[in-house]
Amino acid sequence: MGVVAMQGSFAKHAYSMGRLGIKSRAVRTPEDLKLVDALILPGGESTTMTLLLENEGLWEPLDAALETLPVFGTCAGAILLGRQIDDERVRCFNRIDYLAERNAYGRQIDSFTTSLIIPSVMENDFHAIFIRAPKFHEINADIEILAAFGSDPVLLRKGKVLVASFHPELTEDSSIHKYFVDEIVLKSR
């Protein structure tokens, strides 16, 4: 499992994979992309992530790798995987068809936790952590909504792409990471 390690909570994603017995590799160079079977694009700050990916020469190779590799994007990673947003400093990979609204639930001080019911992923509720989380708008009809917070979709899937507006890597529950591996990575081989 490759975890893009430019900025954000990449170490926590690697830890979540480790709890499942899956080896992960930090992805910082185009060469690293050749050594992975799937990717995680973590949360962080989307303008900073765009800048770092471009400055390190990773944007184009990552864009090419996303043509074939399964990917799980959380928070800022989910923003980058969607369509263009209303901030020209943020580039998007256009891998899943929605518009993302940055910081839609408020600033850092407005962070919160809530229980989500995700029947296609797990039997119990998932304790979700929202930190400057995006909202997804204009979601294409071919995208599967796996979980919602109120009327807001927060966990989406289309083919080999899984996105969450929250941070599953910050909990001790690896159920969503396990779903990504079992239902997306292994079944896309």
C-alpha positions as CSV (number, residue, x, y, z in Angstrom):
1,M,0.0,0.0,0.0
2,G,1.4,3.3,-1.0
3,V,0.7,6.3,1.2
4,V,1.4,9.7,-0.4
5,A,3.6,11.3,2.2
6,M,3.9,14.9,1.3
7,Q,1.9,16.4,4.1
8,G,-1.0,15.4,6.4
9,S,-1.8,12.3,8.3
10,F,0.1,9.8,6.2
11,A,1.8,8.0,9.2
12,K,-1.6,7.3,10.7
13,H,-2.8,5.7,7.5
14,A,0.3,3.5,7.5
15,Y,-0.4,2.5,11.1
16,S,-4.0,1.6,10.2
17,M,-2.7,-0.6,7.4
18,G,-0.2,-2.2,9.7
19,R,-3.0,-3.1,12.1
20,L,-4.5,-5.1,9.2
21,G,-1.1,-6.8,8.5
22,I,-0.6,-4.9,5.3
23,K,2.8,-3.3,4.5
24,S,2.8,0.2,3.4
25,R,5.3,2.4,1.7
26,A,5.7,6.2,1.9
27,V,5.3,7.7,-1.6
28,R,7.4,10.7,-2.1
29,T,8.9,10.2,-5.6
30,P,7.8,8.9,-8.9
31,E,10.0,5.8,-8.4
32,D,8.0,5.0,-5.2
33,L,4.8,4.7,-7.3
34,K,6.3,1.8,-9.3
35,L,6.5,-0.2,-6.0
36,V,2.8,-0.1,-4.9
37,D,-0.4,-1.9,-5.7
38,A,-2.8,0.8,-4.3
39,L,-2.6,4.3,-2.9
40,I,-3.9,6.4,0.0
41,L,-4.1,10.1,-0.5
42,P,-4.3,11.4,3.1
43,G,-5.8,14.5,4.6
44,G,-3.8,17.6,5.1
45,E,-4.3,21.0,3.5
46,S,-5.3,20.9,-0.2
47,T,-3.4,24.0,-1.4
48,T,-0.2,22.9,0.4
49,M,-0.6,19.3,-1.0
50,T,-1.0,20.7,-4.5
51,L,2.1,22.8,-4.2
52,L,4.2,20.0,-2.7
53,L,3.1,17.5,-5.3
54,E,3.9,19.9,-8.1
55,N,7.2,21.1,-6.6
56,E,8.4,17.5,-6.0
57,G,7.6,16.4,-9.6
58,L,5.0,14.0,-8.3
59,W,1.8,15.5,-9.8
60,E,2.0,14.0,-13.3
61,P,3.3,10.6,-12.3
62,L,0.6,10.3,-9.6
63,D,-2.0,11.4,-12.1
64,A,-0.9,8.6,-14.4
65,A,-0.8,6.0,-11.6
66,L,-4.3,6.9,-10.7
67,E,-5.5,5.7,-14.1
68,T,-5.0,2.1,-12.9
69,L,-4.3,2.0,-9.2
70,P,-7.1,1.8,-6.5
71,V,-7.0,4.9,-4.3
72,F,-8.5,6.0,-1.0
73,G,-8.6,9.7,-0.3
74,T,-9.5,11.3,3.0
75,C,-10.4,14.9,3.6
76,A,-7.9,16.9,1.5
77,G,-7.1,13.8,-0.4
78,A,-10.8,13.5,-1.3
79,I,-10.8,17.1,-2.4
80,L,-7.9,16.4,-4.8
81,L,-9.6,13.3,-6.2
82,G,-12.7,15.2,-7.1
83,R,-13.5,17.8,-9.8
84,Q,-12.1,21.4,-9.7
85,I,-13.2,23.5,-6.7
86,D,-13.5,27.3,-6.5
87,D,-9.9,27.8,-5.5
88,E,-7.4,28.1,-8.3
89,R,-4.5,27.1,-6.0
90,V,-5.9,23.6,-5.8
91,R,-5.5,21.2,-8.7
92,C,-7.8,18.2,-8.8
93,F,-7.2,14.7,-10.3
94,N,-10.8,14.4,-11.5
95,R,-11.0,10.7,-10.6
96,I,-14.5,10.9,-9.0
97,D,-17.3,13.2,-10.2
98,Y,-18.3,15.7,-7.5
99,L,-17.4,19.2,-6.4
100,A,-15.8,19.5,-3.0
101,E,-16.4,22.5,-0.7
102,R,-13.3,23.0,1.4
103,N,-13.7,23.6,5.2
104,A,-17.5,23.2,4.8
105,Y,-18.1,22.3,8.4
106,G,-16.1,25.2,9.7
107,R,-12.5,26.0,10.8
108,Q,-10.2,23.9,13.0
109,I,-12.0,25.0,16.2
110,D,-15.3,23.6,14.7
111,S,-13.9,20.1,14.5
112,F,-16.2,17.4,15.8
113,T,-16.8,13.6,16.1
114,T,-20.0,11.7,15.4
115,S,-21.2,8.2,14.9
116,L,-21.9,7.0,11.3
117,I,-23.9,4.1,10.2
118,I,-22.2,2.3,7.3
119,P,-24.0,-1.0,6.7
120,S,-22.1,-1.9,3.6
121,V,-18.8,-1.6,5.5
122,M,-19.5,-2.7,9.1
123,E,-22.1,-3.9,11.5
124,N,-21.4,-1.4,14.3
125,D,-21.4,2.4,14.1
126,F,-18.1,4.1,13.1
127,H,-16.7,6.9,15.3
128,A,-15.9,9.6,12.6
129,I,-13.6,12.6,13.2
130,F,-14.3,15.7,11.1
131,I,-11.5,18.3,11.0
132,R,-12.0,21.2,8.5
133,A,-13.9,18.6,6.5
134,P,-15.2,19.1,3.0
135,K,-18.7,18.6,1.7
136,F,-19.4,16.9,-1.6
137,H,-21.8,18.6,-4.0
138,E,-23.1,17.8,-7.5
139,I,-22.4,14.1,-7.0
140,N,-22.7,12.1,-10.2
141,A,-25.5,9.5,-10.1
142,D,-23.0,6.7,-10.7
143,I,-21.3,7.3,-7.4
144,E,-22.3,5.0,-4.5
145,I,-23.0,6.9,-1.2
146,L,-21.8,4.6,1.6
147,A,-22.4,6.9,4.5
148,A,-24.0,10.3,5.2
149,F,-23.9,12.8,8.1
150,G,-27.4,14.1,8.2
151,S,-28.2,14.8,4.5
152,D,-24.5,15.3,3.6
153,P,-22.8,12.3,1.9
154,V,-19.4,11.7,3.6
155,L,-18.2,8.3,2.3
156,L,-18.4,7.7,-1.4
157,R,-17.2,5.1,-3.8
158,K,-16.9,4.8,-7.6
159,G,-15.1,1.8,-8.9
160,K,-11.6,1.8,-7.6
161,V,-11.9,5.2,-5.9
162,L,-13.0,5.5,-2.2
163,V,-13.2,8.9,-0.5
164,A,-14.1,10.1,3.0
165,S,-14.6,13.7,4.1
166,F,-13.6,12.6,7.6
167,H,-10.4,11.0,9.1
168,P,-10.8,7.2,9.6
169,E,-7.1,7.0,10.2
170,L,-7.4,8.9,13.5
171,T,-9.4,6.2,15.2
172,E,-8.5,2.7,16.4
173,D,-11.1,1.2,14.1
174,S,-9.6,0.0,10.8
175,S,-12.9,-1.1,9.3
176,I,-12.9,1.5,6.5
177,H,-9.3,0.7,5.6
178,K,-10.2,-3.0,5.6
179,Y,-13.2,-2.3,3.3
180,F,-10.8,-0.5,0.9
181,V,-8.4,-3.4,0.9
182,D,-11.0,-6.3,0.7
183,E,-13.7,-4.7,-1.5
184,I,-11.6,-2.5,-3.8
185,V,-7.9,-3.4,-3.9
186,L,-8.2,-7.1,-3.9
187,K,-11.3,-7.2,-6.2
188,S,-9.7,-4.9,-8.7
189,R,-6.8,-7.3,-9.4
